Amino acid sequence: MKKLNLSLLVVLFFSMGMGFAQDADKQASAAQANNPLANMTALNFQNYYVPKLSNAPDEAYMNTSWVRFAKPFAGGKFLLRVSSALSTIAMPNMATGVVNSTSGLGDTNAFVSYSFVSNATTTVGAGPMVTAPTATDEVLGTGKWQGGFAIVAFIAKSPVFQFGGLVTWQASFAGQSDRQDTNGAAIQPFYFWQLGKGTYLRGAPIWYFDFKSNAYSVPIGLGIGKVVNVGKTMVNCFVEPQYSMLTSGTQPQFQLFAGINLQFME
């Protein structure tokens, strides 16, 4: 009987160890699902719904859907990310009160990042960035070619809490001469708290600063996400309300950020 009990204890011990290992693997997978520099091909579908803008009539709203494709190359040392937007901007006519909306393709941007730090817990990369004036309507884009840089870092030393940030800056260098030149920067801090079994709390607001028009928006965000593996595809779904603490000009006051990010494990 003692031998049987000892055998049962050994089996139980290893079963618990395997369970903890599986939970750790799930947490590690969930962490890497939010790494913008992960060494995996990715396709992201993200949407910002903005029902409230500062310094704008109550009826005004915006909606922007982003499609992003990321592809590592050169053994994962470089990462190419291309983003294109489909936008709707609605503003009421001050004379008639009728809300007029404009929808179409926005500008397209791309950057190439070189990962000069890349290990299991820390990834840091930087590289050039360019934006092409692909908007189908002048209210949906700048009408300018823009160039600049991007710097991104992702820290995952803890299996529970990960954080990092993306900093970009770009200014116009060509394009329509009758359109205003551009000079702007964006800072996107991000933070993720793993709750277990692929579920996590998150925040990834974008702080935008327009140096030409002295406009800015500084939001905070707190949402929830879920990571699941479907075959060799890591599916990351999330929703995140964001509220702007500081704004100047016509900027998002409140917005709902949601998305589905796909990472393809080869």
Beta strands, then each sheet from edge to edge (+ up, - down):
strand 1: 41-53
strand 2: 61-73
strand 3: 78-92
strand 4: 99-118
strand 5: 122-132
strand 6: 144-155
strand 7: 161-175
strand 8: 183-196
strand 9: 199-203
strand 10: 207-210
strand 11: 215-221
strand 12: 223-230
strand 13: 233-248
strand 14: 252-264
sheet 1: 1+ 2- 3+ 4- 5+ 6- 7+ 8- 9+ 12- 13+ 11- 10+
sheet 2: 1+ 14-
end
